[in-house]
Amino acid sequence: MDDLAVLRHFNRIYTQRVGVLEDSFLGMGRPLSVSRLLYEMGLSTPSRWPP
């Protein structure tokens, strides 16, 4: 396998073992993508809308 194939293989195995691709990331009842979005929204500064 070339280096890229080895890296992709590692990533697939790692994400499966950690469980980040399951429907309930860390038992929170939501997938990783939604958890990440909510996390990023929480880090952002509050908007001043409406002005």
C-alpha positions in Angstrom: 0.0 0.0 0.0 1.1 3.5 -0.6 1.3 6.1 2.2 -2.1 7.6 1.5 -3.8 4.2 1.5 -2.1 3.3 4.8 -3.2 6.6 6.4 -6.8 6.1 5.2 -6.8 2.6 6.5 -5.6 3.8 9.9 -8.2 6.6 10.0 -11.0 4.1 9.3 -9.9 1.7 12.0 -9.3 4.5 14.5 -12.7 6.2 14.0 -14.5 2.8 14.2 -12.8 1.8 17.5 -13.2 5.2 19.1 -16.9 5.3 18.0 -17.0 8.7 16.4 -19.1 7.5 13.5 -21.8 6.0 15.6 -25.2 7.7 15.9 -24.6 8.7 19.5 -21.2 10.3 20.0 -20.0 10.0 23.6 -23.5 8.9 24.6 -24.9 12.4 24.0 -27.7 11.1 21.7 -26.3 13.0 18.6 -23.8 12.2 15.9 -20.3 13.7 15.9 -21.1 16.2 13.2 -23.9 17.7 15.2 -21.8 17.7 18.4 -19.0 19.4 16.6 -21.3 22.1 15.1 -22.8 22.8 18.5 -19.3 23.0 20.1 -18.1 25.5 17.4 -21.3 27.6 17.8 -20.6 27.7 21.6 -17.1 29.0 21.0 -18.1 31.8 18.6 -18.7 35.3 20.0 -22.3 36.2 20.4 -23.7 38.1 17.4 -25.2 41.5 17.8 -28.2 40.8 15.6 -30.5 42.6 15.4 -28.2 45.7 15.7 
